[in-house]
Amino acid sequence: MRTAMKSLAGLCWVMAAAATALAAGCSEGSEGGTGGPAECSDYDNEAATEVTVRFTNGSDEVIYLGSERGCGWLDAFELRDEAGAVVPWYVGPCAQTCATVGLDCAADCALPPLVQIAPGGHYDMTWTGLVLAERSDACDDSGEPLDATCQQQVLGAGPYEVTGMVYKAIDGCDPASSEGCACEPTTGEGACLLSYPTAPAGAKSPTQAAAYQQGNAAVELVFQ
């Protein structure tokens, strides 16, 4: 009887230890390089920086910055690495990264802005300096590891080639009344916002490419 009780106590201790390890989940994972699982915090998005991306209209015609997405914000430039491969950076309001797998989206998603830039004018947008890197696994909102790929936002080291994409035409406004077809810049920047239902139209045209690497506070993209 005493032996049976000792065996039962031993079994309970093992089960308790196993439960403790399971509850710890990702938060108590092994350090990198030990061969153990990574911690859930390893999949957190890295801290954003603030990079000013300036679109300058060096041509003699009006250009527009816009997006074909149904909601979100401007995705008006692309990054390419030294091999020429596109480096993804855009994360929409309800897009899931490794840090948000399984979470519901409560974002109030508005239409992307449509910016008109007059000849000689410019428009500044802010980029976080983050790019998307694919990870082979993730953690869900309960802290448990998942056997799935996910995208993690990390600081882009570069060097990258940055190219802006602009439109030269718009649609959706009333040419007869000109309502919504143009706006009057209220600042010395020569840029202003057009309102819905006006939307970008036609093919995108590239700006001149510019170089970027981590630590740069700004990059200028000029359309000629």
N, C-alpha and C positions, 0 to 999 in steps of 0.2 A: 504493500500500500504506500509506504513512504517512498519507495523507488518510483512508483507510478506518479505520485504527487511531484517529485523532483523533476521527472520527465515532462510533466504537464507545465510546470513553472518555466522550465527551459524553453519549451515550445512557445509559451506566451511571450517570453523575453525576445525570442527571435522574431515573432510576428510584430511586436511593438517596435523593434528596431527597424524592421522592414517598412512599417507604416510611417515611421518618422522620416525615413529616407525618401519615401514616395511623396510625402507632404512637402518636403523641402523642395522637390522638383528641380526646376531650373535654378532657383535662387541659391542652391547649395551645390551647384555643379562644380566639376573639377576645373582647375586652372588650365589655361591653354598650354599645350605641349605635354600634358600628362597622359593623353589618350582617353580621358574621360569626356563626358558631354559638356558642351559649352553652357554658360549661364544665360538665362533669358536676357539679362541686361546687355549681353554681347550683341543682341539684335536691335537694341534701341537705336533710333535715328540719332546721328551725330548733331552737335549744336550748329545751328545755322550761322553764317556770317552775313554781311550785307555788301553786295556787289552791285554797283550802278551800271546798268546796261543802257547806253545812250544811242538812240537811233537818230542820225543826222541826215536830213534831206539835202544832198548836194546837187540835186537836179533842178530843172526849171519847171517841174510839174508837181502837182499835189500827189502825195502818196498816203497810204493808209496802213495802219497796224490793226490786225484783227485776228479772229480765230474761227474755225469752222466747228468748234466744239459747241454742244448745246448749252453748257454752263461751265463756269470756272473763271480762269483769268488768261492773260495773254501767254501764248506759247510761241512768241514771234522770233525765236532764234533757235539754232541747232548747234550742238557741240560735236566735234569729231576729234578722235585721238590721233596720235602720230601715224598710226597705220591707216587712217582714213575712215575708221569705223565710227558710226554714229554712237554717241554716248547719251543715253536717256537721262533726263533731268526733271521733266514735268511731272508733278503729282497733283491730280485734281482734288477737289474738295472731298470726294467720297472714295478716292483710291486708297487701297489698303497697302500698307508697308509691313515689314516684319513686326513692327511695334504695334500694329493695329489689327492684326489678323483676328477675325471673329467679332470685332466691335461693330455695332450698328452706327450708321452715319446719320448725324442729326444736323448736317450742314444745310443752310438755306442757300441753295445754289442759284446764283444769278447769271445772266448772260455775260460773256466776256465783253470787255469794253471795245469800242471801235474808235480808233484815234486817227484824226486827220492831221497831217504834218505839211505845212506850207513850204514852198521852196526856201531854202536857207534856214528852216526851223529845225527843232529837235524835240525829242520826247525821251524822258528818263523812266525806266522801270527798274525795280529792284529784284535781284535774283539772290537766292539764299546761299549760292556757292556749293549747293549739294547736288550730287548726281546719284543715280540708282545703281546699286550693285546687287546682283542676284545671289541669294544664299540658298543652300540646299535644304535647310530646315528652318523652323520658326517656333515661336511660342504663341499660344492662344491667350485670350484674356484671363484665363484662370491660372496662368503661369506654367502650364504643362507644355512640354515640347511636342511639336507636330512633325510628322514625316511629310513635309510639303515644301515646295520652293516659295520664296518670297523676295520682295525687293526691299533692300535697306538703303536709307538715305545716308550717304557718307560724303565727306568733304572731297571734292574733286581736286586731285593734285595737279593734273595737267602734265605737260602743256597741251592745251586744246586749241583747235581752230574754231572760232565762233563766227557764224554767218547769220545775219538777220534775214528774215523773210517778210517782204512787204507786198501790199496789193496796190494796183494802179487804177482800180475801178471799184465802184460800189453798186449796190442794187437795193431795191425795196423802197426807195424814196419816190416822190412825185416830181418828175422833171418839169412838168408844166408849172407847178407852183414853187418849185425849188425847196419845198419844205422838207427838212431832214437831209437834203443833199449836200449841205455845207454847214460849217459852223465858223464862228468868228473867234479867233484866238484872243483870250483875255489877258494873256501874259506876254512877255517878250520872247517866249520860247517858240512861238509860231505854231503851237499845237493846241488842239481842242478835241472834245469828245462829241461824236455823233450819237443820236439816239435811235432806239428801236422804232420801226422795223428795218432801218437801214442796216445793210450787212455787206461784208466784203464780197467781191465778185471777181471772177477770172482766175488766172493762174498767179501763183506767187512769184515774185522776182527777188533774187538774192542781192544782198548788200555786198560790199567788199568784205572779205574775211579779215578778222583781227585775231591776234594771239592772246591767250589767257593762260595763266597758271596760278596755283593757289597762292594767296597773299595779295593778289591784285585787288585794288579797291574799286576799279572801274574798267570798262571796256567800251570803246566807241565803234559803232557800226555805221558806215557811211554808204548811202545809196547815191549813185551817180547817174 
